[in-house]
């Protein structure tokens, strides 16, 4: 019975640690990818694509 409790505790602690790592990664990885250099659209299709992508941001 003692070995079963130890395995159960280890599984719970391992699951919590695994979840904690992904929670930290969610805060560490930035969601806004437009902080870098934004290149100017070259053609008409790129201008349309750029305007559709940034429709709500202007």
C-alpha positions in Angstrom: 0.0 0.0 0.0 2.9 2.4 0.7 4.4 1.9 -2.7 1.0 2.7 -4.3 0.7 6.0 -2.4 4.3 6.9 -3.3 3.5 6.3 -7.0 0.3 8.3 -6.8 2.1 11.3 -5.1 4.8 11.2 -7.7 2.3 11.1 -10.6 0.5 14.1 -9.1 3.6 16.1 -8.5 4.9 15.2 -12.0 1.7 16.4 -13.5 1.7 19.6 -11.6 5.3 20.3 -12.6 4.6 19.5 -16.3 1.6 21.8 -16.3 3.6 24.6 -14.5 6.3 24.4 -17.3 3.7 25.0 -20.0 2.0 27.8 -18.0 5.4 29.5 -17.8 6.0 29.0 -21.5 2.6 30.6 -22.3 3.7 33.8 -20.5 7.3 33.7 -21.8 6.4 33.3 -25.5 5.1 36.6 -27.0 1.9 36.4 -28.9 2.4 39.7 -30.8 4.7 38.8 -33.7 4.6 42.2 -35.3 7.2 43.8 -33.0 10.0 43.1 -35.5 10.6 44.8 -38.8 7.5 45.1 -41.0 8.4 45.0 -44.7 6.5 47.1 -47.2 4.2 45.2 -49.5 5.7 44.9 -53.0 2.7 44.1 -55.2 -1.1 44.5 -55.3 -1.7 41.0 -53.8 0.6 41.7 -50.9 -1.1 45.1 -50.3 -4.5 43.4 -50.2 -3.3 40.7 -47.9 -1.6 43.2 -45.6 -4.7 45.3 -45.4 -6.9 42.3 -44.7 -4.5 41.0 -42.0 -4.3 44.4 -40.3 -8.0 45.4 -40.7 -8.8 45.9 -37.0 -5.4 47.3 -36.0 -5.6 50.6 -38.0 
